[in-house]
Amino acid sequence: MTSQRRGFYRIEYPADVRPIMSVNGSTCHVLELSEGGGRVPTSEAKSTWFKNGVETSIEFQCGQSVATEASLIRIDADQIVLRFSPPIPLPIIIEEQRLLIIQFPKD
């Protein structure tokens, strides 16, 4: 019997509907998100915010908000790559995907 593990569901957000991450009184948009992490633009956030892990809140377009700790993984060109602990709940990821499919249907 083989064991299969599901990878994280990733969402790349269009500019108009990106979640907003709050960090120590500052905010930035989330460009890409999965249960375990995300990417934020270096033009809106500073990598030093996340160096030692920081409490953050993410407000989603579905109306829900999640508190988690965001830690720096690496900096890729113009994006900061983060790990979330605890992860974003899967039902929120699925609801976000559903809303994006409704708002941006493929022709």
N, C-alpha and C positions, 0 to 999 in steps of 0.2 A: 504494500500500500504506500503510495507516495503522498507526501504532504505538500500542499500548496499554500502559499501565503499571498494574500492580496496586497498589492502595492497601494500607496496612498492615492486618493482621487485628487487630481490637480485641477484648479480652476484658474484660467487666465482671464482677468477682468477687462472689459472695454472701459475706456476712460470715464465715461459718464456714470458708471455704477460701481465703482471700486469701494470696498469697505474702508472705513477710517479707523486707524489705530491711534490710540491716545497713549502717550508716554510722558510721564512727569510734567503734565501741563502743556505739552506740545502734541501736534497731530501730524500724521502723514497717511498717504493712501497706500493700500495694499495692492500691488500689481498682480501677484500670483499667490495662490493659497492652496494648501493641502491640510489634512488633519495635523500633520507633524511639523509644519513650518510654512514659511512664506517669503516673499521678496518685497522690499520697499525701495523707493528711489533714493539714491544718495542726494538728490537735489532737495529732498524734503526731510530727510532724517540723517542723523550722524551715527556712524558706527560705534562711537564711544558710548552712546546711550545703551547699547546692548552688550558691551564687552564682558561684563560680569553677570549678565542676566538681569532683567528688569521686569517688574510687574507692568502689565499693559492690558488695555481693554480694546476689543475690536468690535465695532458696530457694523452690522451687516445690513444689506439692502432688504433682507426679509424681515427686518425690524428687531432682530435679536442682537444681544450683546454678550460677549464672552470675555471673562477675565482669564489671563494666562501669563506665564513668564516667557519672555522672548530672549533668546541668547544668540549671540553672533556666531555664525558658522564660517562665513567668508564674505569677501566683497568681490563681486563680479562686475567689472566695468562700471556701469552706472547704477548698480543695484546692490543692496545689502541683503544677504541671505540669512534667514533666521530659523531657529528651531523653537517650537512651542512646547511647553511643559506646564500643565497637562495639555494634551492635544485638543484641537478643536473637535467638538462632538460630531460624529458622522451625520446625524440627522440635519444639522445645520449645513454641512457641505452639500448634502443631497438637495435640500431646499434651495440653496443658492444656485445649484446647477439647474434645477427646475425653473426658477425665475429667469435665468439667462436664456434658456431654451425658448421660453415664452416671449421674452423681450427681443431676442435676436434669432428668429427662426432661420434655418438654412433654406435657401431657395432651391 
